[in-house]
Amino acid sequence: MSKKRVIINPKQDLSWLRIFTGNSNIDLVQKISDRLGIPLGKSVVSTFSDGEIHVEIDESVRGMDVFVIQSISYPVNDNLMELLILIDALKRASAERITAVLPYYGYARQDRKVLPRAPISAKLVADLITTAGASRILTVDLHAGQIQGFFNIPVDHLFAAPVLLTHLKGLKDDIVIVSPDAGGVERARAYAKRLDASLAIIDKRRESPNVSQVMNIIGDVSGMTAFLVDDLVDTGGTLARAAYALIEEGAKSVYACCTHPVLSGNAVKIISESPIVEMIITDTIPLREEAKACPKIKVISIASLLADAIRRIYEDDSVSCLFI
């Protein structure tokens, strides 16, 4: 039976808390570490000459409450393996509890069978993380909320909306929040409610993966500043087509607001050439150089949100006040 740590002043004593990370998003992890006022755990995550991931934990974690922060972003499979091997190493080093902090949960779009013999990869990844030794999950803006049910361990599902809304509330123009598809209506409605704004929905039909065709707009956008709200931006095609459709319907200007900047392929070029005035994103995924140089892309950090959640989990305090 493991010993129970005794914390005289839990608001100040973080001596049993450790943060480790792979190579997926070191800048974000450093910001979280700075906000918590603790150093990053000492570890080495490298690659052998044949491509195998190698992990070394260079300090004692016995009896510690450990948080492994890793986005399952590009290169997805390398970052996933780093996460799994880090968790396994920490478990074998006798960490008391291991929380996998996943700012971006890769494979989340493969959450159901769309063809008769298709996999449900989001469930497989959940099983891998659990089997590796994670005690609980902390993640942000899952593509599908029901993915929480793929885990048999506690899942704290945060939303980036409180961080993004802080920026949007400073705008004085008449705003309409727009969902780029039917699946994002609940998210867009939550934004509209908190901004006291109207809501519009774009009806589209997806002809093939990563290709969408805007059909029509449900709601009034004429003369208004439209904010497209989505959980992630991948190829940028959906947002660009939506922006063109909104301008054609009389929108005064179009902005976009997304949590996860996947930005694969020619996404940055597509966004740059679209009518979108500004795209507000978070740092759940590190930007490539071309995206950093794009004047239309504005990054807002979620480090404070994750740091607050980590502290609350460590102190066995409620995390529900961080939910939207």
Phi, psi and omega in degrees: 000126183286149180286147178268124181293142179251118182248113182292314178231089186298339181286343183241330186274105176248026187291341179262005182260134177227142178240127176234158180209158170269212184256011188285321186207064187296324181299314179297316181297322178295321177296319178296316179299318180296320181291327178279342180075028178231151180283158174293147176297148182277116180204162175233123177240106185227185183230133174289168183299335180269005177098353179290143179280136179236130182234135172231128174261116189259024174206161181287134176237013181302124180075006183274157172265105191253136176242120178257112184259118183203122173276134178271067183244184183299132352286113193304309186291324176296315181291326176295315180294321176302316180299311183297317182288324175300313180299315180298317180297318181291323177297316180289343176269009173073033171297140182289318179215138181237118177254122176274113179263112185244089178305323175230124181264101179293159182070006184295335180285348176261062187259002180200165179277116178261348176226160185304324184241034180272151177279167169246082189294329179298323177290319179300315179297320177300318179295321180297315181295318179294314180296326179297332176130010179293139179268331179201168183236138170234121184218171186232130173044069173298144180299326176224121185302331183291350177299336175306325181286351177284344181260144173258022176232163181299141178233124173258112185256103180271163177236140180280354184307316180302324179288315182289324180295329178303323179284317184291330183294344179280353181274139185256348181291163173292122187248140169237127178272131186239129172268127182287352176202171182294329182292340182259012185297318182298319179295313181296322179296322179296319177295313183299320181296317184283340177260359184054045182246165177279170186232140174225156183229137176260123178269122182224164174233127180271116183275331178201164181306135178066013177230125181227153181237118179289134182255299180202170183247129178259111183123164183264123179238000185298127177073011185246162173272116185266133176244110175282126183240125179214164180280330180208158173236121183256272180280342181086352183297318181298312182293321181296312179297321178297319180297316177299317180296321180293320177296319179296331179274003174102008178298139182292319177201162184230129174240163176230150184220110184226145180281310189252113180272077179296311172048060180271163177059230181266026186303316182297318178296317180298315179295319182298323183271356182275170177287358181297124181286317183207140175243117182264125182227172175250177182260034175296332177234131179292142181277146172283167187301320182294327178288322178297329183275352182282120182292344181278346185263123179242126184257131174241130185279143174256016182303319182295321179296312181291322179297318178297317180296317180298315179299317181294320178295317180300321182272007183055038179260166181289140177255352188298334180292345179271350181281159176248000000 
